[in-house]
Amino acid sequence: MVKNAVILMFLFMPICVYAQDLVVQGAGPSAKVARAFLPLIGGGESPDNSIKHAGGLRWSDMYLFGRTGRPCTHEELKGRGEIILSRVPIAFGIPEKIGIYSISYQQLEAIYTKKITNWSEIDEKVNLPIITVGREPTEAMFGFLKKEYPVFEKVTFDIIRKKDNHVTMTLMQGALDGKGYIGFGAKSNFKGRSIINLKITGMKEIGVPVGLVYNLKNAQHPLVIKAQEMARSDKWSEKVKALGLLIY
């Protein structure tokens, strides 16, 4: 009897949640976005640690919201709904000491396909081997990049990092050690950290749609309805612009 009561309480826990009790876990790129959004619906927490896009989907089945790192597929949306909050710009970053601020898309492609292997081939004053820092094949932001630019389907990275902050830390370490790293991630991750956000001429600005996901059994929950309304509001659009994100 007690065991059954505990199971029932667990199953219906999301129905009783209040805004201040929200903990929203999931993909790393959406952590800051969700943290900016939650106060507008009453509060809650969006920890920096990532349990990935897939973890956010599972989280939404146990709690009220999970975080997404890209648009959900048709399969992922079976029994779930999503609320896209914004698009997170993808940037390519290099250590500040390299001192190159702009390259063409053709040069970027040549770097990742190993046709250019030294920064001196772009700027003769910089004699450093290029070391590409990438992500695992299933990472949400990398998946979106491959979708927009299929050439990245075939690249082989010199170093693979499994977390957003590990990419950032590697590029920061390169600034100290004089390494010729190049990596990609959320643009905001590189700001003010001895990392240059490369301007890529001839490449459109890519913004990965991120947001919240919820189980459809909670579709009428007051916080789900409030989140849907707020995500469409002018107030949130202004907040998105102020954060340097892109409106969906």
C-alpha positions as CSV (number, residue, x, y, z in Angstrom):
1,M,0.0,0.0,0.0
2,V,2.8,2.5,1.0
3,K,4.8,1.5,-2.1
4,N,1.8,2.2,-4.3
5,A,1.2,5.6,-2.7
6,V,4.8,6.6,-3.2
7,I,4.6,5.6,-6.9
8,L,1.4,7.6,-7.4
9,M,2.9,10.7,-5.6
10,F,5.9,10.5,-8.0
11,L,3.8,10.2,-11.1
12,F,1.7,13.2,-10.2
13,M,4.4,15.3,-8.8
14,P,4.6,17.7,-11.9
15,I,0.9,18.5,-11.5
16,C,1.5,20.1,-8.1
17,V,4.7,22.0,-8.9
18,Y,5.0,25.8,-8.2
19,A,7.2,28.2,-10.2
20,Q,9.7,28.7,-7.4
21,D,10.2,24.9,-7.2
22,L,11.0,24.4,-10.8
23,V,14.3,22.8,-11.6
24,V,14.9,22.6,-15.4
25,Q,17.7,20.3,-16.6
26,G,18.7,19.3,-20.1
27,A,21.0,20.6,-22.9
28,G,23.8,23.0,-22.0
29,P,23.2,25.6,-24.7
30,S,19.8,26.3,-23.4
31,A,20.8,26.7,-19.7
32,K,21.3,30.5,-19.8
33,V,18.2,31.0,-22.0
34,A,16.0,29.1,-19.5
35,R,17.6,31.0,-16.6
36,A,16.6,34.3,-18.1
37,F,13.1,33.0,-19.0
38,L,12.1,31.4,-15.7
39,P,11.8,34.6,-13.6
40,L,9.2,35.8,-16.1
41,I,6.9,33.0,-15.2
42,G,7.5,33.1,-11.5
43,G,10.9,31.7,-10.8
44,G,12.8,28.4,-10.9
45,E,16.4,27.1,-11.4
46,S,18.2,26.2,-14.6
47,P,21.6,24.7,-13.6
48,D,24.6,25.1,-15.9
49,N,25.4,21.4,-15.8
50,S,24.3,19.6,-18.9
51,I,22.5,16.3,-19.1
52,K,22.2,16.7,-22.9
53,H,19.2,17.2,-25.1
54,A,18.2,13.5,-24.6
55,G,18.4,14.0,-20.8
56,G,16.1,17.0,-21.1
57,L,13.5,14.9,-22.8
58,R,13.7,12.3,-20.0
59,W,13.6,15.0,-17.4
60,S,10.3,16.3,-18.8
61,D,8.7,12.9,-18.3
62,M,9.6,13.1,-14.6
63,Y,9.3,16.8,-13.9
64,L,7.4,19.7,-15.5
65,F,10.0,21.0,-18.0
66,G,13.2,19.8,-19.6
67,R,15.7,21.9,-21.6
68,T,16.2,21.3,-25.3
69,G,19.4,22.0,-27.3
70,R,17.8,21.9,-30.8
71,P,14.3,21.5,-32.3
72,C,12.7,18.1,-31.3
73,T,12.3,15.5,-34.0
74,H,8.9,14.1,-34.8
75,E,9.8,10.9,-32.9
76,E,10.9,12.9,-29.8
77,L,7.6,14.9,-29.8
78,K,5.4,11.8,-29.4
79,G,3.7,12.5,-26.1
80,R,5.6,15.8,-25.6
81,G,5.2,19.4,-26.6
82,E,8.0,22.0,-27.0
83,I,8.3,25.8,-26.4
84,I,11.1,27.3,-28.5
85,L,12.5,30.3,-26.6
86,S,15.1,31.7,-28.9
87,R,18.0,30.8,-31.2
88,V,21.5,30.6,-29.8
89,P,24.1,31.9,-32.2
90,I,26.9,29.4,-33.0
91,A,30.4,31.0,-33.1
92,F,33.9,29.7,-34.0
93,G,36.5,30.8,-31.5
94,I,40.3,30.8,-31.4
95,P,42.7,31.9,-28.6
96,E,43.2,35.7,-28.5
97,K,46.9,35.4,-28.9
98,I,46.5,34.1,-32.5
99,G,45.4,37.5,-33.5
100,I,43.3,36.6,-36.5
101,Y,39.8,38.1,-36.4
102,S,38.2,37.3,-39.7
103,I,38.4,34.4,-42.2
104,S,36.3,33.3,-45.1
105,Y,33.9,30.4,-45.1
106,Q,36.1,28.8,-47.7
107,Q,39.1,29.0,-45.3
108,L,37.0,27.6,-42.5
109,E,35.9,24.7,-44.6
110,A,39.6,24.1,-45.6
111,I,40.6,24.1,-41.9
112,Y,38.2,21.5,-40.9
113,T,38.9,19.3,-44.0
114,K,42.6,19.6,-43.3
115,K,43.4,21.4,-46.5
116,I,44.8,24.2,-44.3
117,T,46.8,23.0,-41.4
118,N,48.8,26.0,-40.2
119,W,47.5,29.5,-39.4
120,S,50.4,30.9,-41.5
121,E,48.4,29.9,-44.6
122,I,45.9,32.5,-43.5
123,D,48.3,35.1,-42.0
124,E,52.0,34.6,-42.7
125,K,52.8,36.3,-39.3
126,V,51.2,33.4,-37.4
127,N,53.2,30.2,-37.6
128,L,51.1,27.8,-35.5
129,P,49.7,24.4,-36.4
130,I,45.9,24.4,-36.4
131,I,44.3,22.1,-33.8
132,T,40.6,21.6,-34.3
133,V,38.4,21.1,-31.2
134,G,35.1,19.4,-31.8
135,R,32.2,17.7,-30.1
136,E,30.8,14.1,-30.1
137,P,28.6,13.2,-33.1
138,T,25.3,13.3,-31.1
139,E,25.9,16.8,-29.5
140,A,22.9,19.0,-30.2
141,M,24.7,22.1,-31.5
142,F,27.1,20.1,-33.6
143,G,24.1,18.2,-35.0
144,F,22.5,21.5,-36.1
145,L,25.7,22.7,-37.6
146,K,26.0,19.5,-39.7
147,K,22.4,20.0,-40.8
148,E,23.1,23.5,-42.0
149,Y,26.5,22.8,-43.4
150,P,26.8,19.1,-44.4
151,V,30.6,19.4,-44.9
152,F,30.9,19.0,-41.1
153,E,29.4,15.5,-41.4
154,K,32.8,14.3,-42.7
155,V,35.3,16.2,-40.5
156,T,37.6,14.5,-38.1
157,F,38.5,16.6,-35.0
158,D,42.0,16.6,-33.5
159,I,40.4,16.9,-30.0
160,I,36.9,16.1,-28.9
161,R,35.4,17.7,-25.8
162,K,32.1,16.4,-24.3
163,K,30.9,19.6,-22.6
164,D,30.4,23.2,-23.7
165,N,32.6,24.6,-20.9
166,H,35.4,22.1,-21.8
167,V,35.6,23.6,-25.3
168,T,35.8,27.1,-23.7
169,M,38.4,26.0,-21.2
170,T,40.5,24.4,-24.0
171,L,40.5,27.6,-26.0
172,M,41.3,29.7,-22.9
173,Q,44.2,27.3,-22.2
174,G,45.4,27.8,-25.8
175,A,45.6,31.5,-25.1
176,L,48.0,30.8,-22.3
177,D,50.0,28.1,-24.0
178,G,50.1,29.6,-27.5
179,K,48.3,26.7,-29.1
180,G,46.6,27.1,-32.4
181,Y,43.2,25.8,-31.4
182,I,39.9,26.5,-33.2
183,G,36.5,25.3,-31.8
184,F,32.8,26.1,-32.0
185,G,30.0,26.6,-29.5
186,A,27.4,29.1,-28.2
187,K,28.7,32.6,-29.0
188,S,28.1,33.8,-25.5
189,N,30.4,31.1,-24.1
190,F,33.5,32.8,-25.7
191,K,32.7,36.4,-24.8
192,G,35.3,38.1,-22.5
193,R,37.5,35.0,-22.0
194,S,40.7,35.6,-24.0
195,I,38.9,34.1,-27.0
196,I,38.3,35.7,-30.4
197,N,34.8,35.2,-31.9
198,L,35.9,34.7,-35.5
199,K,34.0,36.7,-38.2
200,I,33.3,34.2,-41.0
201,T,32.6,36.1,-44.2
202,G,30.3,34.2,-46.6
203,M,28.7,32.2,-43.9
204,K,25.2,33.0,-42.7
205,E,24.7,33.5,-39.0
206,I,23.4,30.2,-37.5
207,G,21.2,30.2,-34.5
208,V,20.2,26.9,-32.9
209,P,16.6,27.0,-31.7
210,V,16.5,26.0,-28.0
211,G,13.8,26.0,-25.4
212,L,11.6,23.9,-23.1
213,V,9.9,20.5,-23.5
214,Y,7.0,19.1,-21.5
215,N,5.0,16.0,-21.3
216,L,1.5,16.4,-22.9
217,K,-0.1,15.1,-19.7
218,N,0.8,18.5,-18.3
219,A,-0.4,20.5,-21.2
220,Q,-3.0,22.3,-19.1
221,H,-0.7,23.0,-16.2
222,P,-0.9,26.8,-15.4
223,L,2.9,27.1,-15.7
224,V,3.0,25.4,-19.1
225,I,0.2,27.8,-20.4
226,K,2.0,30.8,-18.9
227,A,5.3,29.7,-20.4
228,Q,3.7,29.4,-23.9
229,E,2.2,32.9,-23.6
230,M,5.4,34.5,-22.3
231,A,7.5,32.9,-25.1
232,R,5.3,34.7,-27.6
233,S,5.3,38.0,-25.8
234,D,7.0,41.3,-26.7
235,K,8.5,41.3,-23.2
236,W,10.4,38.1,-23.9
237,S,11.4,39.3,-27.4
238,E,13.0,42.3,-25.9
239,K,14.8,40.2,-23.4
240,V,16.1,37.9,-26.1
241,K,17.6,40.9,-28.0
242,A,19.2,42.2,-24.8
243,L,20.9,38.9,-24.2
244,G,22.4,38.9,-27.7
245,L,20.3,36.0,-28.8
246,L,18.2,35.6,-31.9
247,I,14.4,35.7,-32.0
248,Y,12.9,32.4,-33.1
